[in-house]
């Protein structure tokens, strides 16, 4: 990550950004800055405004109010500006009756790449993404995961200065997720700014420098990942598997429970500093065997979001062994210099 200083203006900056829709949904009064080489995460449950915010910042939608600058420019219609953006939104835009390669070629040429350079870049990206054998297959026959990989190829082919990614790991297999993490880390090291919308707290903790929590369209907390995690130092997250249903308010009334969430027969509790999980278990199982299994772990960004809002982020698979922040894996070579 490169420090953002007054002498080095943000590549992307928004002040008081608002985008509203009928029914009152949207994003409201968002202010953010994104520096070269920085990975900034947008975190929040579905409907919190992540996709709306990305669409506005990607020039795919206009703000209702506020100011946005890209590389110091405020005119989103400048072709030179859009060519420096790499965008992967929640809704893919593909030509289903064209092949994957034809789709990617179209976007590469739209970005102004010369034919030889476009071929070289696409060959490398199709190998990297695992789509090489499917490059001549019609996109209409692609699975969701294949279409998402094609989105990434199209967003990366012109080596943009800013990457705007909406849930980029959605529908990707585990190996593809690891490859994407490595690539984003390398891009960050070479100065690419990345704005990443995700519900995956494990991904965010490993690659984001800062995160912004969005809730009901508003930014409720922003900070560097290590600093946010220190707010939960000494707290414990307890996951309970229940034999019988339990009311959320009953959980919140338990001693030392800072926050709680119920999702079917799974309960998530954040315990205050110094609290003993065994005591909570004893209370719950005092009159009946309500709990069949208990798991205790260190709190993460999802627990902080739960503590702040009372609403849980979707739970990701805890068994994934992603590399920690700043760690690079060894994989296929990635050429960062212009050809």
Buried (B, 14 or more C-beta within 10 A) or exposed (E): BBEBEEEEBBBBBBEEBBBBEEEEBBBBEBBBBBBBBBBBBBBBBEEBBBBBBBBBBBBBBEBBEBEBBBBEEEEBEBEEBBBBBBBBBBEBEBEEEBBBBBBBBBBBEEBEBEEEBBBBBBEBBBEBBBBBEBBEBBBEEBEEBBBBBBBBBBBBBBBBBBBBBBBBBBBBEEEBBBBBBBBBBBBBBEBBBBBBBBBBBBBBBBBBBBBBBBBBBBBBBBBEBEEBBEBBEEBBBBBBEBBEEBEEEEBBEBEBBBBBBBEEEEBBBBBEEEBEBEEBBEEBBEEEEBBEEBEEEEBBBBBBBBBBBEBBBEBBEEEEEBBEBEEEEEBEEBEEEEE
